[in-house]
Amino acid sequence: MPSSDLARRLSPTRRTSFYYFVNFTSSGATVAYGGIWLASKGITSEQIGVINALPVFIMLGLNLLVGRLADRAKDWRQVIIAGALIGAIAPFLLFFASGFWAILAVWTCCTLPIAAIGPVVDAAALRMAKRQGAEFGTIRAWGTVGYMVFNAITGFLAALFGSIVFVPLFAVLSLLRGLVSLTLPKFRAPAHAATVAAIGQRVEAMRIREVLKPWFLLPLVGFAIVFATHIILNAFAALLWKEQGISESVIGPLIALGALAEATTMFLWQRVGARFSPRAIIMFGALAATVRWAAMGLSPPIYVLVILQLMQSLTYAMGFLASVHFIAKWTSEDIAAEVQSFFVVLQQVASVVALTGFGWLISVMGAHGYFVAAGSALLAAGLVWVSLRLKQPTGG
């Protein structure tokens, strides 16, 4: 094989894309069957909400610290590998966990390290992609492809073998992620190379406190609220659909369909994102989420759920990409991971509220709890609208 072909195959962009693919496979398996597995272990819906919310709550105090450490490290890669390797070991403890408290402790150990490095991966990949002339949306889309593939595979395996399949699959996928992290490239710009901030780009924030301006903060808060409504879907959709009589063999592909729409949007982002300001896209996504969750609250039939799952492209993918590009446009590379971590903290605050509250809501209201999610998404759209009124978009 010619050396140029080998370099192309092992390019930083390809290695990072492959890591994203593997990184999200365990999430795909969890969304497809995690809630059902927990229910099979005697865990109630309220307890499932706590199990999903506790790691998020803990990360509120750790995310900014991890982001700051990553920015000060020689390369973001070091922090990413450390978190991925810790996350590779913890899932094997699930083989021995039984009862709410044991599962809560182990599940927290499984998800904390991966949650901690998530914003670091996004910040590092985005900055590297810009320097290499690549599109971050395309790199990130491979994560959604991995998520989608294992949504479908897990649903199929669960239909064949039942709940026994979940823990082995989750553990193996987590181990694979740790191993693949070792192949990641160096992400920081070489000393002689221009950073993103240096390529003629106007930067509003050189320090973390400078991102607290209302016009800058409100869109991030708005997307955080919309993100939290998707966390509700991830944690409870499979369980609610099963209670509505939908077969487990359908639930996995149904969730994967949303991921397919999400991945397609990410692959096509370069054509879409350049035409509108990031904040306008975030607001549009929030309005689409209002419609989606309101319809979900009506417990619609499968053919309507197909349409609603395809709306994932509007309600999550576009808003997420618009948000990370909005952050990268206005902030210095010196605080890239810390600001991205701050953005994730906002999402985590909203998620803790959503998970703990929705666990109670579905025990009282069932699927009608989605109406609350719809109202939250509408509020998010209003926050972005206020930001646009405070500062007119100039590409942001």
N, C-alpha and C positions, 0 to 999 in steps of 0.2 A: 504494500500500500504506500503510495507517495506520501512524503512527510507533510505536504500541504493538506492532503485529505485527512491524515491523522490529526493534525492541528485543528481542522474544522470540526471533526467529530468530537474532539475533546475540548472544544472552546469553552470559556467561562460561561457563556450563555447556555450552552447545551447541558453542562454539568449542573448549573443552577436550575434549569428547567426540570431535569430528572429528579433533583432533590425535591422540588415542589410536588412532582407527581407522587413520589413515595411518601412524602410528608403527610399528604391528605388521604392516603388510603385507609389509615386507621380511623380517621374521622368519618369516612364514608361507611365503614363497617359499624361504627358506633351509632351513627344516626339511623341506619337501617334497622339495627337490632338491639342497640344498647338499652333503650327504655323497656323493651319487651323482656330482655334478659333480666334486668333488675326486677321487673314485676314477677318473673318466674322464681326469683329468690325471695319473694315475700315482701318486697319493698313497695310501700304505698306511693301514690302520686305525689303527696306532699313531701315524702322523703326523697323521691327522685329529684324534685326541685331543689332540695337542700344539697344533695350529692353533686348536682351540676353547678350549684351556685357557690359552694364553699371555696373551691379553687379560685374562682373568679374574685371572690371577696378577698382572699389572701393576696392575690396578685395586685390588688389596689395599692398595697404598701411596697411592693417589690418591683413593679414594672419600670418606674422611673429610675430606680437604682440600677436595674439591669441595663437599661438604655444608656445611662450615664457611664457605667463601666465599659459597655461596648464601644462607646464613642472615644473613650480614653485608651482602649486597648490598641495594640499595634495594628490589628485588623479585626473587623467584625466577625470574621470566620472563627476565631478562637472561642468566642462566647457561644456561637451557634453550635459548634461541635460539642462543647461541654454540656449544653442543655439536651442535645439530641441523644448523647450517650447515657445520661441519667434517665431520660425518658425511655430508653431501650431496655433497661433492667427492671424498673418498677412494675410493669404489667404482669410479670411472671408471678408476683405475689398474689394476683387475683385467683390463682389456682387454689390458694389456701384460705381465702377470705370467705367468711360466712356471717350473715347478720348485718344489720344496718351500720353499726359503728365500725366494724372491720372493713366493710366495703367502702364506707365513707373515707376512712383513712387511706386505704390503698388507692382508691380512685383519685384522691387528691394528689398523692405522690406520682401517679401516672400522668396527670394533666398539667401540673404546675410547671415543670421544666419546659414543656413544649409551649405553653402559654407565654412563658417568660421570654423565649427567644423569637416568638412569632413576629413582633414588630421590628426586631433587629434584622431578621431575614428580609422583610419587605423593604426596609430602608436601604439595606446593603444592595439588594437586587436592583432596586430602582436606580440608585446612583450608578451602579456598574453598567446597567443597560443604557443609560444616557451617554456615558462615555464611549460605549462600544457601538453606538448608533443602532441599538436594538430597541424593541418595544417591550416595556415592562408587562403590559397586558398580555402579550403572547407568552412570556415566561410564566406569569402567574396562572394563566389558563391551564397549564399542564397540571397544576395542583387540583383544579376543578375536575380535570379529566380523571385523575387518580381517584378522587372522591366519588365521581360518578360510576366508574368501573366497579369499585368495591361496594357501592350501594347495591348495585344489581347482583354482584357475585354473592354478597352476604345474604341478601334476600333469598336467592336460589338455594344456597347451602342450608340456611335456616329452615326452609320449607322441607328439605330432604332429611336433615338430621336433628332439627330442633335446637333448643337453647344451648346444648353442649358444645356447639361449634363456635360460639362467639369468643370466649376467652382465649382458646388456642390461636384463633385467627388474629385477634387484636394483639396478642403478645408477639407473634411472628412478624406482623407488619411494623410494630414499634421497634423491634430489633433491626429490621431491614433499614428503617429510617436512620438509626444510629450509625450503621455501617456506611450508608450512602453519604452521610454528612462528612465523612472523612475525605471524600473526593471533591468537596467544594473548592472553588478557586479563591484566591485572595480578592477581596472586594474593594479595598481602598485604592484611591488614585496613587500611582507612583509619585515620588517627590517631584519629578520633572514634568508631570502631567497636570493639565488644568482640571480643577474640580468643577462640578456643576455650577457652583456659585460664581465661578470665575469666568464663565463663558458668556459674558455680556448680559447676565441675568440680574434684574433688580431683586434684591433680597430685603424683606421687611424685618425678619427676625434673625438676630445673631445670638440671642440668648433665650432661654426657655421662657422667661417671664414676658417676653415680647409677643408671645403667641396668645396672650390673654386679652388682646384688643377685641371688643365685641364683634366687629365685622368679621374677624378671623375665627373667633371661637364659636360663634353661633352655628355656622355650617357643620363644624365638627361635632357639636352637641346634637344637631339635628340628625346627622347620619348615625351617631351612636344610638339614638333612640330607635331608628329604623333597624339598625343591626340587632338590637335587643329583641325586636319582634321576630327576627329570623331565628334567634337562639331559642325562642319559644317553639317555633316550628321544629327545630332540630331535636329538642328534648321531648316533645309530646306528640308530634304529628303521627308517628307510627303507632303509638298506643291508642290515640283517639280513633285513627282509621280502623284499627283492629276491632275496637269496641263498636264501630259502625258496621262491622261485618265484612270489611275488605280483607281479602286473603293476603297472607304474608308473602306469597309469591308475587303479588301485585304491588305491595307496599314498597319493596326495594326498587323495582324499576320506576315506580311513580316518583319516588324521591330522586332517583337518578335522572329523570327527565328534567327536573328543575336544574340539576347540575349541568346537563347538556346545554340548556339554554344559557346558563351562566358562562360556560366555557366558550360557546360560540360568540357571545358578546365580547369576551376578553380577547379572543383571537382577532375580532374585527374592530377593536377599540380605536386603532389609529385612524380609521376612516370616520368614526363617529365622534370621538373625543375632541378632535381639532375643530369641529364646526360650532361648538357651543362652549360657554364658560363652565368651569367645573361646578360652580355653585348652582347654576341653572339646572345642570344634570342632577345634582343631589336633590334639589327640590322636586324635579319631575319624578325621580325614583320614589320619593316619600309619598307623593300623591298616588302613584301606581300601587304602592304598598297599602295605602288606605283602602283602595278598591279590592285588592287581593284578600286582605284579612277580613273585610266585611263579608265577602262572598264565602270565605272559608268557614265563617261562623254559622252559615246556613246548612252545614253538613251536606254539601252538594254531591251528586252522583259522580262516578268515576270520570265520565267524559268531560264534566266541568272541571274536575280536579286536574285533568290533563292541561287544560287552558291555564288554570291558575298556577300550575307548576312551571309552565313556560314563561310566566311573568317574572320568574326569578331573574331573568336577564335585565329587567327594568328595575325591580325592587332592591336587588343587591348588587349585581355585577357593575352596573354603570355607576352607582353611588360610591361603591368602594374605590374603583379606579379614579373617579373624579376627585375623591377625597385625598388619596395619596399623591396625586399629581398637584392638587391644590397646595398641599403641605410642602412638597418638594420645590414648587415654583417660588414660594415666598420665604423659605428658610435656608440657613447656611448648612453646608455639609458637616460642619463641626458639631452640630447638634442634631444630625439626621436621625440617629437611633433614639435619642432622648425625646424628640418631638413626636416621632412615630409611636413611641411607648406612651407618651402623654395622650395621644389620640386613642390608643388602645385602653388606657385607664378610663377615659370617658365611656367607651363602649362597655367596659366591665362594670362600671357603676350602674349604667342602664340595665345591663344583663342581670346583675344581682337582684335589682328591683323586679325585673320581669320574671325571672325564674322562680323566686320565692313567692311572688304574688300570683303567678299563673298556676303554680302547683295547687294553691288554695282555690283559685277561680274555677279550674276544671272540675274540682271535687264538688263544687256548688252549681256551676253553670254548664259544665261539659264543653262542647265545641263553641257554645255562645260566648265563651271567654275571649274568642278571637275578636269580638266587637270592641273590646277594650284595646286590643292591639291596633285595630283600625283607627281608633281615636288618637292613640299615641303617635301613629304615623302622620296623621293630619296635623298634630301639634308640631311635629318635626318640620313639616313643610312650611309652617308659619314662621319658625325660627330662621330658616334659610331666607325666606322672603324679607324678614327684618334686616338681615345682613346685607342683602342686595340694596335695600333702601338706604342703609348707612354708608355703603361704599359701592359705587357703580362698578360693574366688572370691566377690567381691562385685560382680558385673557384669563381672569381668575374669578 
